[in-house]
Amino acid sequence: MKLRSIELALPKAAEAHRWMIDIWGCADAGQQGDTFYLRGSGTFPYLVSLSESADNFVRSTTFVCSPDRLAQVAKAALARGLNAAPCVSSDPGGGEGLVVELAEGELLRFLVGAEEVAPIEGHSKASRRVMPVKLTHVVFNAADAEASGDLVEEVLGFRVSDRTKGMVFVRCNEAHHSTAFARAGFSSLNHIAFEMEDLDSVMRGIGCMRDHGFAPAWGPGRHGPGDNVYAYYIAPFGPVIEYSTAVEKVGDDYQAGEPDDWTWPEKRIDQWGVSDKDFAGLRIAEEAFRFRREWDPAPIEQFAGV
Ligand SMILES: [Fe+2]
């Protein structure tokens, strides 16, 4: 199971698309009607889609998986009685599978047979520009993060990696987390993290953003759980986006930490302690995108083999 992409709807999608290419460093992955696509240097055909809409919302977060894993998800979603529907992707890469609505409205799409593309090579050596490789995590705000963690363990076969005072971190493969649920008291998109090649690429990304007048809302720093480097920004079109790198790889025997295992000395909230956090600004941005289901629930028994 791999996190592949997030599908957003928002006003002025073309402007946001341009900003993500010119300033953030993504590559253009084309346009279909009113939907604009962004890719990274890796092999996924796109990482973010931006569809023109009167208001902001998250259409889905997409994972790619094997037919066996899809069948497991379908069976468990049926058993739990979650809203779900079959889907055929018309986005770049195609594929088919199902879309599932979790308890707080999060919309997760699972695709099999989605095609990949040739990577983009040599992009960062030739210039000061940086390009994200792929998405490394998409984090959601939750009214009940514990229940959300339990639900994705039960239905999706994900595993909780760590619990902190702020988050429940969840993995779907050997990466410490591909998603997490923040203990926010409400449900929305918390942030989208882009994987950079290395620490140097994160720092050069911060430099490119600074060239264009953008300062991090938090970072640079290095998290506790996952051990990844981060720099968070509030995109001009609303959401929180992150340059990240080097998330820890964990095995099946990884012992999930509890909040008391992840404490900081006073005035510290990361390993380095070199940057401040714009709590108020981030909080507003974290409420900018909520989830909206645009489909009606439909039978998914065909995927569950029942
Ligand atoms: Fe993050």
Residues whose N, C-alpha, C, O or C-beta is under 5 A from the ligand:
A	BS01	LIG	A193 E242
